[in-house]
Amino acid sequence: MLTLHGFAYSNYHNMVKHALLQKGVPFEEHVVYPNTPEMLAVNPTGKVPAMTTEQGTCLSESSVLLDYLEDAYPDTPLYPANAEARAQVRQLMKVAELYLELPARRLLPAALAKIAIADSIKAEVRTVLERGVKSVRALAKFAPYLAGDQLTLADIHLRYALAIPKLVGPSQLDFDVVAAVDGLAQWDAMMADSDISRKIDADMSANLPDFMAYVASVSK
Ligand SMILES: N[C@@H](CCC(=O)N[C@@H](CS)C(=O)NCC(=O)O)C(=O)O
């Protein structure tokens, strides 16, 4: 059986877990934290998530894992069949990662461990987030899903890419990224209202004490 390595508080882990559940692919979860010997044994970067395929190959990088699942388990596709529409889904995913998730992540130490961050860095992060917000405004169709009437990987990716901007935006920048895009709050509520999202959110809450212990152990 396929194994997903990581932990339930990780938004990147949850993107892949959501896709696995959506596609109905059987898998087991191996709880492991970043940069530990166990994680490094399955992913040389030490980052979460990684996957061991049914054939025993170790793979990492969430976008690679998502594409692998589409290739290896084509039933219940999460990309549209049409090449342009697929590219638009990938464009939304890339925008969410580069201009929302990654910049917001720079403020995570401030939000989680109360580590001081320079105002100049906060200003840089805000500029990039504004680019992301403008792009989502332009690209998302909300019909009712991001790319039209079918749920795609863009929806799954953005749901979890928004986790960090939602956490750090209001607390560190006084900037509510979700409220800044018309329709995004309604889409976010729609995405939360599924058995899969509820399971992932419940697993995430249950993992919080262990995750905070991990954060405390690496912040020493
Ligand atoms: N580009 C990676 C990013 C994964 C990532 O940043 N994961 C976080 C957990 S949510 C992590 O492992 N952080 C530890 C570190 O950066 O050392 C992917 O898409 O899988």
The ligand as an ORCA input file, in Angstrom:
! r2SCAN-3c Opt
* xyz 0 1
  N       8.291     22.451     -1.638
  C       7.874     21.530     -0.594
  C       7.566     22.325      0.658
  C       7.206     21.424      1.827
  C       7.361     22.145      3.161
  O       7.817     23.292      3.257
  N       6.976     21.427      4.220
  C       7.158     21.944      5.554
  C       6.056     21.409      6.461
  S       4.489     22.140      6.024
  C       8.490     21.450      6.090
  O       8.823     20.299      5.937
  N       9.253     22.360      6.739
  C      10.503     22.030      7.353
  C      11.691     22.695      6.704
  O      11.494     23.572      5.822
  O      12.820     22.385      7.072
  C       6.663     20.730     -1.066
  O       5.904     21.234     -1.916
  O       6.477     19.574     -0.638
*
